[in-house]
Amino acid sequence: MLVRSIVLYLIMTVCALAFHEHTYAVWELRELLMERQLNLWELLEQLEYVTAEQRVVVYTDIELIRQEINHIIQQLVQHDRSQHP
């Protein structure tokens, strides 16, 4: 029984270390990406009812969100490249 438990713990440890794709850094970046995507959808929906003066502000916000999304994607790609050289 003790041998089985030790083997089981060793297997679980190896599996936990081998699946590094779900590190906290990647999880956090994915969470940020989803948040920015939701923000982008909300801004796109705002375009349906804003006035012409407000539309300029929404376009500016959309551009900022787009830049943030591109930056997050670049970070995810860099993280992936560092994990898989």
C-alpha positions in Angstrom: 0.0 0.0 0.0 2.8 2.4 0.9 4.6 1.7 -2.4 1.4 2.3 -4.4 0.9 5.6 -2.6 4.4 6.7 -3.3 4.1 5.8 -7.0 0.8 7.6 -7.2 2.3 10.8 -5.7 5.3 10.5 -8.0 3.0 10.2 -11.1 0.9 13.1 -9.9 4.0 15.3 -9.4 5.4 14.4 -12.8 2.0 15.2 -14.4 1.7 18.5 -12.6 5.2 19.6 -13.7 4.8 18.3 -17.2 1.7 20.2 -18.0 3.2 23.7 -17.7 0.8 25.2 -20.2 -1.5 26.1 -17.3 0.9 28.1 -15.3 -0.4 31.1 -13.4 1.1 33.5 -15.8 -0.7 32.0 -18.8 -3.9 31.8 -16.8 -3.7 35.4 -15.8 -2.9 36.5 -19.4 -5.9 34.5 -20.7 -8.1 36.1 -18.1 -6.9 39.5 -19.2 -7.5 38.7 -22.8 -11.1 37.5 -22.1 -11.7 40.7 -20.1 -10.5 42.9 -22.9 -12.6 41.0 -25.5 -15.7 41.6 -23.4 -14.7 45.3 -23.2 -14.3 45.4 -26.9 -17.8 43.9 -27.5 -19.3 46.4 -25.1 -17.7 49.3 -27.0 -18.9 47.9 -30.3 -22.4 47.7 -28.9 -22.1 51.3 -27.7 -21.6 52.4 -31.3 -25.3 51.6 -32.0 -26.6 54.4 -29.8 -23.9 57.0 -29.1 -23.9 60.5 -30.6 -21.4 61.7 -33.1 -19.4 63.5 -30.5 -19.3 60.4 -28.3 -18.4 58.2 -31.2 -14.9 59.7 -31.4 -14.3 58.8 -27.7 -15.6 55.2 -28.4 -13.3 54.9 -31.4 -10.4 56.0 -29.2 -11.3 53.4 -26.5 -11.7 50.7 -29.1 -8.2 51.5 -30.4 -6.7 51.3 -26.9 -8.4 48.0 -26.2 -7.2 46.7 -29.6 -3.6 47.7 -28.6 -4.0 46.0 -25.2 -5.3 42.8 -26.9 -2.3 42.8 -29.3 0.1 43.2 -26.4 -1.5 40.4 -24.4 -1.3 38.1 -27.4 2.4 39.0 -27.9 3.0 38.1 -24.2 1.2 34.8 -24.6 3.3 34.0 -27.7 6.5 34.9 -25.9 5.5 32.8 -22.9 4.8 29.8 -25.2 8.1 30.3 -27.0 10.0 30.3 -23.7 8.2 27.1 -22.7 8.8 25.4 -26.0 12.1 26.4 -27.5 
